[in-house]
Amino acid sequence: MTDKLFIGVDVSKDWLDIARNDRGEVERIDNTTQAVANFLARLEPPPGLVVFESTGGYERPLRAGLLAAGVAFARVHPNEIAAFKARRGARAKTDQIDARQLAAFGASELATRGLRPLVEGDDDLREMTTRRRQLVDLLQAERCRAAIADNGVVRHSLASLIATLEKACDDIEAEIDAHIAKSAELAKIAELLRSLKGVGPVTVHTLLGELPELGRLTGKEISALVGLAPRTNQSGKRSFRATTGHGRPGVRRVLFNAARAAIRWNPVMREFYQRLVVENRRPGKVALTAVMHKMLVVLNAIAKENKPWKHAVA
């Protein structure tokens, strides 16, 4: 892909700043699907890859326009771009500079990775699972406030809002269940994922909504994507503890809870956890992260093979 045209797009709420890796100028267009379509129609040569960061939803018109035109694109983590800029000694920051950096990152970094086509998931399901998580966070915050509130008016206000949030959580979970049930494919994979003891409905909802790549990548690739692949940290003769991070925090969050349930009720995962803690003397948090990693690899295999977990009780 090194001879292809790479486009970097810095996404704002109202506009897109677009840079090419073969030219210095930056073009600004409206952040609408039609504006993206018009830009792609007059672009010569056609781009090999368009690179942009996720911006919490502002990138949707761009993504829709690229999908409609059949143009390959990659959404990259902001930390990758920050590290790339640091290596290049770039300190200034404007929308135009960021667009150029994204184009350069695509040409020099992504071009050598053998990129797979980006897997597009169910946008409605993704949005609903994200909303459920937001409601749960709000509910937890209000419950914590209620636990220390003394004033009667404040306690009444908190109780009223907590009841509203509880109903909102129940309602959106019912909508998620109904959405999955309407699709034979989603319903089937949801049933298969539940065969791994410790995996409950919230974990399944999140995996289906926020990890559409599940079952389409290797175990190592899916672990790196989620942020559960250990990163080696060595310098000279010294070795430091490997770390994990970045990726999909929402997925890691539900896997953390699933792993906690699994080390209690899943004999295979419990034995794996105990071996790490007792025999290998790993700290509990490190062992729990290893269980999360193992469960994710197993779930990926379940989705890929379209078969229930081999240790599932019939």
LUMLO-168168 format. One record per residue: x, y, z of N, C-alpha, C in turn. Coordinates in steps of 0.2 Angstrom, whole numbers, padded with zeros to 4 digits, always signed. Layout:
# LUMLO-168168
XYZXYZXYZ/...
# end
This chain:
# LUMLO-168168
+0004-0006+0000+0000+0000+0000+0004+0006+0000/+0011+0006+0000+0015+0012+0001+0015+0016-0005/+0012+0014-0011+0012+0018-0017+0005+0021-0017/+0000+0020-0013-0007+0023-0013-0007+0030-0010/-0013+0033-0011-0014+0039-0008-0017+0038-0001/-0014+0042+0004-0017+0041+0010-0020+0048+0012/-0026+0048+0015-0029+0054+0017-0030+0054+0025/-0028+0060+0028-0029+0061+0035-0035+0066+0036/-0039+0064+0040-0045+0069+0041-0046+0070+0049/-0045+0077+0050-0046+0079+0057-0054+0081+0058/-0057+0078+0062-0064+0078+0063-0066+0084+0068/-0070+0088+0066-0073+0093+0071-0081+0092+0070/-0085+0096+0075-0092+0095+0075-0095+0098+0068/-0092+0103+0065-0095+0107+0060-0091+0106+0053/-0085+0104+0053-0081+0103+0047-0076+0098+0048/-0073+0096+0042-0068+0091+0042-0062+0094+0038/-0056+0094+0041-0050+0096+0038-0046+0090+0035/-0045+0090+0029-0043+0084+0025-0036+0086+0022/-0031+0081+0023-0024+0082+0021-0022+0076+0017/-0018+0076+0012-0015+0071+0008-0008+0070+0010/-0006+0064+0009+0001+0062+0011+0006+0065+0005/+0003+0066-0001+0008+0068-0006+0008+0076-0007/+0004+0079-0003+0004+0087-0004+0004+0090+0003/+0005+0096+0003+0005+0100+0009-0001+0104+0011/-0005+0105+0006-0011+0109+0008-0017+0105+0011/-0021+0109+0015-0026+0105+0018-0033+0109+0016/-0038+0104+0015-0044+0107+0012-0049+0106+0018/-0054+0111+0019-0059+0111+0024-0066+0110+0020/-0070+0105+0023-0076+0104+0020-0081+0104+0026/-0088+0104+0024-0093+0103+0029-0093+0096+0032/-0095+0095+0038-0095+0088+0041-0102+0085+0039/-0103+0084+0033-0109+0081+0031-0108+0075+0026/-0112+0070+0026-0111+0065+0021-0111+0067+0014/-0115+0072+0012-0115+0074+0005-0109+0078+0004/-0106+0082+0008-0100+0085+0007-0094+0080+0006/-0094+0075+0010-0089+0070+0009-0090+0066+0002/-0096+0065+0000-0097+0062-0006-0094+0066-0012/-0096+0073-0011-0094+0077-0017-0086+0078-0017/-0083+0077-0011-0075+0078-0011-0072+0071-0014/-0075+0066-0012-0072+0059-0015-0074+0059-0022/-0079+0062-0025-0081+0061-0032-0075+0065-0036/-0072+0070-0034-0067+0074-0037-0060+0073-0035/-0059+0068-0031-0053+0066-0029-0049+0062-0034/-0043+0064-0035-0039+0060-0040-0032+0060-0037/-0029+0053-0037-0032+0047-0038-0036+0045-0032/-0040+0039-0033-0044+0037-0027-0040+0035-0021/-0042+0037-0015-0037+0035-0009-0037+0028-0008/-0031+0026-0006-0030+0019-0004-0033+0018+0003/-0032+0023+0008-0034+0023+0015-0036+0030+0017/-0041+0031+0021-0043+0037+0024-0042+0036+0032/-0038+0040+0035-0037+0039+0042-0040+0045+0046/-0043+0043+0052-0046+0048+0056-0047+0045+0063/-0047+0049+0068-0048+0047+0075-0056+0047+0077/-0058+0042+0081-0064+0042+0084-0066+0049+0088/-0071+0052+0087-0073+0058+0091-0079+0058+0094/-0082+0052+0096-0088+0052+0100-0094+0052+0096/-0094+0052+0090-0100+0052+0085-0099+0057+0080/-0095+0062+0080-0094+0067+0075-0092+0064+0069/-0088+0059+0069-0086+0056+0063-0091+0052+0059/-0097+0051+0061-0102+0047+0058-0103+0049+0051/-0104+0056+0049-0105+0058+0042-0100+0056+0038/-0094+0056+0040-0088+0054+0036-0088+0047+0035/-0089+0043+0040-0089+0036+0040-0095+0034+0035/-0100+0037+0035-0106+0035+0031-0104+0036+0023/-0101+0042+0022-0099+0044+0015-0094+0039+0013/-0089+0037+0017-0084+0033+0015-0086+0026+0013/-0091+0023+0017-0094+0017+0016-0098+0017+0010/-0102+0022+0009-0106+0023+0002-0102+0023-0004/-0096+0026-0003-0091+0026-0009-0086+0020-0009/-0087+0015-0004-0083+0010-0005-0075+0011-0003/-0074+0016+0000-0067+0018+0002-0065+0015+0008/-0059+0012+0009-0056+0009+0015-0054+0015+0020/-0055+0014+0026-0054+0019+0031-0051+0015+0037/-0048+0019+0042-0046+0016+0048-0047+0022+0053/-0050+0020+0059-0051+0024+0065-0045+0022+0069/-0041+0027+0071-0035+0025+0075-0036+0028+0082/-0033+0025+0087-0033+0028+0094-0029+0034+0095/-0031+0039+0098-0028+0046+0099-0021+0045+0102/-0020+0040+0106-0013+0039+0109-0008+0037+0104/-0010+0033+0099-0006+0031+0093-0003+0037+0090/-0008+0042+0088-0006+0048+0085-0002+0052+0089/-0003+0053+0096+0001+0057+0100+0008+0054+0100/+0009+0047+0101+0016+0044+0101+0019+0045+0094/+0015+0045+0088+0018+0046+0082+0021+0054+0081/+0017+0058+0084+0019+0065+0084+0025+0066+0088/+0025+0063+0094+0031+0064+0098+0038+0061+0095/+0037+0056+0091+0043+0053+0088+0045+0058+0082/+0041+0061+0079+0043+0066+0074+0044+0073+0077/+0044+0074+0083+0046+0080+0086+0041+0086+0085/+0035+0084+0083+0029+0089+0082+0026+0091+0088/+0026+0097+0090+0023+0100+0096+0017+0105+0095/+0017+0108+0089+0012+0113+0087+0005+0108+0086/+0000+0111+0087-0007+0108+0086-0012+0113+0084/-0014+0111+0077-0020+0114+0074-0024+0109+0071/-0030+0110+0068-0033+0105+0065-0030+0103+0058/-0027+0108+0055-0023+0107+0049-0017+0102+0050/-0013+0104+0056-0007+0100+0057-0009+0093+0059/-0015+0092+0063-0017+0085+0065-0019+0081+0059/-0022+0085+0054-0024+0081+0048-0018+0079+0044/-0013+0083+0043-0007+0081+0040-0003+0075+0044/-0003+0075+0050-0001+0070+0054-0004+0063+0053/-0011+0064+0053-0015+0057+0052-0013+0054+0045/-0012+0059+0040-0011+0056+0033-0004+0053+0033/+0001+0056+0037+0008+0054+0037+0008+0047+0041/+0004+0047+0046+0004+0041+0050+0001+0035+0046/-0004+0036+0042-0007+0031+0037-0001+0029+0032/+0002+0033+0030+0007+0032+0024+0013+0028+0027/+0015+0030+0033+0022+0027+0036+0021+0021+0041/+0015+0021+0044+0013+0016+0049+0008+0011+0047/+0002+0013+0045-0003+0009+0043-0002+0005+0037/+0002+0008+0032+0003+0005+0026+0007-0002+0027/+0011-0003+0032+0015-0009+0033+0012-0014+0037/+0005-0013+0039+0002-0017+0044-0002-0023+0041/-0003-0022+0034-0008-0027+0031-0015-0027+0034/-0017-0021+0033-0024-0020+0037-0029-0024+0034/-0034-0026+0038-0040-0030+0037-0045-0025+0035/-0050-0026+0031-0056-0022+0031-0059-0020+0038/-0061-0014+0039-0064-0013+0045-0071-0016+0046/-0072-0019+0051-0078-0023+0053-0084-0017+0055/-0089-0017+0051-0094-0012+0053-0099-0016+0057/-0101-0014+0063-0106-0017+0067-0113-0014+0067/-0117-0016+0072-0124-0014+0072-0124-0007+0076/-0125-0002+0072-0124+0005+0075-0130+0006+0081/-0136+0004+0079-0141+0004+0084-0139+0001+0091/-0137-0005+0090-0135-0009+0096-0129-0006+0100/-0124-0004+0096-0119+0000+0099-0121+0006+0103/-0125+0010+0100-0128+0016+0104-0132+0014+0110/-0136+0009+0109-0140+0007+0115-0135+0004+0121/-0130+0000+0119-0126-0003+0125-0122+0003+0128/-0120+0008+0124-0116+0014+0127-0121+0018+0131/-0127+0019+0129-0132+0022+0133-0133+0019+0140/-0134+0012+0139-0135+0008+0146-0129+0009+0151/-0123+0009+0148-0117+0010+0152-0117+0017+0155/-0119+0022+0151-0120+0029+0154-0125+0030+0160/-0131+0026+0159-0136+0026+0164-0134+0023+0170/-0130+0017+0169-0127+0013+0175-0123+0018+0179/-0118+0022+0176-0114+0026+0179-0117+0032+0183/-0123+0034+0180-0127+0039+0183-0130+0037+0189/-0133+0031+0188-0136+0027+0194-0132+0026+0200/-0125+0024+0198-0121+0022+0204-0119+0029+0207/-0118+0034+0203-0116+0041+0207-0122+0043+0211/-0128+0043+0209-0133+0045+0213-0134+0041+0219/-0133+0034+0219-0134+0030+0225-0128+0031+0230/-0122+0033+0227-0117+0035+0232-0119+0042+0235/-0122+0046+0232-0124+0053+0235-0129+0051+0240/-0134+0047+0239-0139+0045+0243-0137+0042+0250/-0131+0039+0249-0129+0035+0255-0126+0040+0260/-0124+0046+0258-0121+0051+0263-0126+0057+0264/-0131+0057+0261-0136+0063+0261-0140+0063+0268/-0140+0069+0271-0144+0069+0277-0151+0073+0276/-0150+0078+0272-0156+0083+0271-0162+0079+0268/-0168+0080+0271-0173+0077+0268-0175+0078+0261/-0175+0085+0259-0176+0087+0253-0171+0084+0248/-0165+0084+0250-0160+0081+0245-0161+0073+0244/-0163+0070+0250-0164+0063+0250-0170+0061+0245/-0175+0065+0246-0181+0064+0242-0179+0065+0234/-0176+0070+0233-0173+0071+0226-0169+0066+0223/-0165+0063+0227-0161+0058+0225-0165+0051+0224/-0169+0050+0229-0173+0044+0228-0178+0044+0222/-0180+0050+0220-0184+0051+0214-0180+0049+0208/-0174+0052+0208-0170+0052+0202-0167+0044+0201/-0166+0041+0207-0163+0034+0207-0169+0030+0204/-0175+0031+0206-0181+0027+0203-0181+0028+0196/-0181+0034+0193-0181+0036+0186-0175+0032+0182/-0169+0032+0185-0164+0029+0182-0164+0022+0182/-0167+0019+0187-0168+0011+0187-0173+0009+0182/-0178+0013+0181-0183+0011+0176-0180+0012+0169/-0176+0018+0168-0173+0019+0162-0168+0013+0160/-0164+0011+0165-0160+0005+0164-0164-0001+0162/-0169-0003+0165-0173-0009+0164-0176-0008+0157/-0178-0002+0155-0181-0001+0148-0176-0002+0143/-0170+0001+0144-0165+0000+0138-0163-0007+0138/-0162-0011+0143-0160-0018+0143-0166-0022+0139/-0172-0020+0140-0177-0024+0137-0177-0022+0129/-0175-0016+0128-0175-0014+0121-0169-0018+0117/-0163-0018+0121-0157-0022+0118-0159-0029+0117/-0163-0032+0122-0165-0039+0121-0169-0040+0115/-0174-0036+0114-0179-0036+0109-0175-0035+0102/-0170-0031+0102-0166-0029+0096-0162-0035+0094/-0159-0039+0099-0155-0045+0097-0160-0050+0095/-0166-0051+0098-0170-0056+0097-0173-0056+0089/-0173-0050+0087-0176-0049+0080-0171-0051+0075/-0165-0052+0076-0160-0055+0072-0158-0062+0073/-0159-0067+0069-0158-0074+0070-0150-0074+0071/-0146-0071+0068-0139-0071+0068-0136-0069+0075/-0139-0063+0077-0137-0060+0084-0140-0065+0089/-0146-0067+0089-0149-0071+0094-0145-0078+0095/-0142-0081+0089-0138-0087+0089-0132-0086+0093/-0128-0081+0091-0122-0079+0094-0122-0078+0101/-0128-0074+0103-0129-0072+0110-0129-0079+0114/-0133-0083+0111-0134-0090+0115-0128-0094+0116/-0124-0094+0110-0117-0097+0111-0112-0094+0116/-0112-0087+0116-0108-0084+0120-0110-0085+0128/-0116-0086+0129-0118-0087+0136-0116-0094+0138/-0114-0099+0134-0112-0105+0136-0105-0105+0140/-0102-0100+0140-0096-0099+0144-0098-0096+0151/-0098-0101+0156-0100-0099+0162-0097-0093+0165/-0100-0088+0167-0098-0082+0170-0100-0076+0165/-0102-0078+0159-0104-0073+0154-0111-0072+0155/-0113-0066+0157-0120-0064+0157-0123-0060+0152/-0129-0058+0152-0132-0054+0147-0129-0047+0145/-0127-0044+0151-0123-0037+0150-0117-0038+0146/-0113-0043+0147-0107-0045+0144-0109-0046+0136/-0114-0050+0135-0116-0052+0128-0118-0046+0124/-0122-0042+0128-0124-0036+0124-0118-0031+0122/-0114-0031+0127-0108-0026+0125-0104-0029+0120/-0102-0036+0120-0098-0039+0115-0101-0038+0108/-0108-0039+0108-0111-0039+0101-0112-0032+0099/-0112-0027+0103-0113-0020+0101-0107-0016+0100/-0102-0018+0104-0095-0014+0104-0089-0018+0101/-0090-0024+0100-0085-0028+0097-0087-0032+0091/-0089-0029+0086-0091-0033+0080-0086-0037+0077/-0079-0036+0079-0074-0040+0076-0073-0047+0079/-0077-0048+0084-0077-0054+0088-0078-0060+0083/-0074-0065+0083-0075-0071+0079-0072-0070+0072/-0069-0064+0070-0066-0062+0064-0059-0061+0064/-0056-0061+0070-0049-0060+0071-0046-0066+0074/-0039-0066+0075-0036-0071+0079-0036-0069+0086/-0035-0074+0090-0035-0073+0097-0030-0067+0099/-0024-0067+0096-0019-0061+0098-0022-0054+0095/-0025-0055+0089-0028-0048+0086-0034-0046+0091/-0038-0050+0093-0044-0048+0096-0042-0045+0103/-0037-0048+0106-0034-0046+0113-0031-0039+0112/-0027-0038+0107-0024-0032+0106-0029-0026+0105/-0034-0028+0101-0039-0023+0099-0043-0021+0106/-0044-0025+0110-0048-0024+0116-0043-0020+0121/-0037-0022+0121-0032-0019+0126-0030-0024+0131/-0031-0030+0130-0029-0035+0135-0023-0039+0133/-0019-0037+0127-0013-0041+0126-0007-0038+0130/-0004-0041+0133+0002-0039+0137+0007-0035+0133/+0009-0030+0135+0015-0026+0131+0021-0027+0135/+0026-0030+0132+0033-0031+0135+0036-0025+0136/+0039-0024+0142+0043-0018+0144+0050-0020+0147/+0055-0019+0143+0062-0021+0144+0066-0016+0142/+0072-0015+0146+0077-0010+0145+0084-0013+0147/+0088-0015+0142+0094-0018+0144+0093-0024+0147/+0096-0025+0153+0095-0032+0157+0089-0031+0161/+0086-0026+0162+0080-0025+0166+0074-0027+0163/+0069-0030+0166+0063-0032+0164+0058-0029+0169/+0053-0026+0166+0047-0023+0170+0041-0027+0169/+0036-0026+0173+0030-0029+0172+0026-0027+0166/+0024-0032+0162+0020-0030+0156+0014-0027+0158/+0011-0023+0153+0005-0019+0155+0000-0020+0149/-0006-0018+0151-0011-0018+0146-0015-0011+0146/-0019-0010+0141-0023-0004+0141-0025-0002+0134/-0028+0004+0133-0031+0007+0127-0036+0002+0125/-0037+0002+0118-0042-0003+0116-0049-0001+0117/-0053-0005+0119-0060-0004+0120-0062-0005+0128/-0062+0001+0131-0063+0001+0139-0070-0002+0141/-0075-0001+0137-0081-0003+0138-0082-0011+0138/-0078-0014+0134-0078-0021+0133-0073-0024+0139/-0068-0021+0141-0064-0023+0146-0068-0023+0153/-0072-0018+0153-0076-0017+0160-0081-0023+0161/-0084-0025+0156-0089-0031+0157-0085-0037+0157/-0079-0038+0154-0075-0044+0155-0072-0044+0162/-0071-0038+0165-0069-0038+0172-0074-0042+0176/-0080-0039+0176-0085-0042+0180-0087-0050+0178/-0086-0051+0172-0087-0058+0170-0082-0063+0173/-0075-0060+0173-0070-0064+0176-0071-0065+0183/-0073-0060+0186-0075-0061+0194-0080-0066+0195/-0085-0066+0191-0090-0072+0191-0087-0078+0190/-0083-0079+0184-0080-0085+0182-0076-0088+0187/-0072-0084+0191-0067-0088+0196-0071-0090+0202/-0077-0089+0202-0081-0091+0208-0085-0097+0205/-0088-0097+0199-0093-0102+0197-0091-0106+0191/-0085-0104+0188-0083-0108+0182-0077-0112+0184/-0077-0119+0185-0072-0123+0187-0065-0122+0183/-0066-0122+0177-0060-0121+0172-0056-0114+0174/-0060-0109+0174-0057-0102+0175-0055-0102+0182/-0058-0105+0187-0056-0104+0194-0049-0108+0195/-0049-0114+0192-0042-0118+0192-0037-0114+0189/-0038-0110+0183-0033-0106+0180-0031-0100+0184/-0036-0097+0187-0034-0091+0192-0030-0094+0198/-0032-0099+0201-0029-0102+0207-0022-0104+0205/-0021-0107+0200-0014-0109+0198-0009-0103+0197/-0012-0097+0194-0008-0091+0193-0006-0088+0200/-0011-0088+0205-0010-0085+0211-0006-0089+0216/-0008-0096+0216-0004-0100+0221+0003-0103+0219/+0003-0106+0213+0009-0109+0210+0013-0104+0207/+0011-0099+0203+0015-0094+0200+0016-0088+0204/+0012-0087+0210+0013-0081+0214+0012-0075+0211/+0007-0075+0206+0005-0068+0203+0000-0064+0208/+0001-0058+0208-0004-0054+0211-0011-0055+0209/-0016-0054+0213-0023-0056+0211-0026-0052+0205/-0024-0045+0205-0026-0041+0199-0023-0044+0193/-0017-0046+0193-0013-0048+0187-0017-0055+0185/-0018-0059+0190-0021-0066+0188-0028-0064+0185/-0032-0060+0188-0039-0058+0185-0038-0055+0178/-0033-0051+0177-0033-0049+0170-0031-0055+0165/-0027-0059+0168-0026-0065+0163-0032-0069+0162/-0037-0070+0167-0043-0073+0166-0047-0069+0161/-0047-0063+0161-0051-0059+0156-0048-0060+0149/-0042-0060+0149-0039-0062+0142-0041-0069+0140/-0040-0074+0144-0042-0080+0142-0049-0081+0140/-0054-0078+0144-0061-0078+0142-0062-0074+0135/-0059-0069+0134-0060-0066+0128-0057-0070+0122/-0052-0073+0123-0049-0078+0117-0054-0084+0116/-0057-0086+0122-0062-0092+0121-0068-0089+0118/-0071-0083+0120-0077-0080+0117-0076-0079+0109/-0070-0077+0107-0068-0076+0100-0068-0082+0096/-0066-0088+0100-0066-0094+0096-0073-0097+0096/-0077-0096+0101-0084-0098+0100-0088-0094+0095/-0087-0088+0094-0090-0084+0088-0087-0086+0082/-0081-0088+0081-0078-0090+0075-0080-0097+0073/-0080-0101+0077-0082-0108+0076-0089-0109+0076/-0093-0105+0078-0100-0105+0079-0103-0111+0083/-0099-0113+0088-0100-0118+0092-0100-0116+0100/-0104-0119+0104-0104-0117+0111-0097-0119+0114/-0095-0117+0120-0089-0118+0124-0089-0126+0125/-0083-0128+0124-0082-0136+0124-0083-0139+0131/-0083-0134+0136-0084-0137+0143-0091-0136+0145/-0095-0133+0141-0102-0131+0143-0106-0138+0145/-0110-0137+0150-0114-0143+0152-0120-0143+0148/-0121-0149+0145-0127-0149+0141-0134-0149+0145/
# end
